[in-house]
């Protein structure tokens, strides 16, 4: 069955919703993941909301960069994806986190 193309306004509304959820949760939305980056290796995807890196909260992009730079050899991302909390790290599949983690 063919999928109906989405309108630009529907896509814009979805992106605005992700941005709003990120603000409420205190994280940053992921709009792009560079191939072969640590985030890509860990399984971070477009539309995820990164809540922390290596246990350091990431309410801003600057905080995200600082948290990652402190421990480049091992990065663990805590993300919100499709209503679930996940822990992502290189070489490991996503682990679901309890809802009370936040």
C-alpha positions, 0 to 999 in steps of 0.5 A: 500500500502506498504511503500518502506524502506528508505536507510541509506543515505536518512535518513542521508541526512534528519538528516543533513538537520534538523541540517542545518535548526537548525543552520540557525534558531538559535535553537537546533534539537531534536534527542530524547524526554524522556518519561514523560519529560516536553518536552514530556508532551508539545508535543515536537517530534523527528525532531523538532527544539527548538528555545526558552524555556520560551522566552529564545533563545536556540542556544546551548544545554547548553542554552536550559538546562539553560532556562529550569532550570530557570522555571521548573514549567512552560515550553513553547517551541517555535519550528519549525516543518515541516515548521511551527512555534509552541508554545508548553506547558504542557497541551495545544495543539500546537499553530501555530505562525505567520511566522514573529515571528522569 
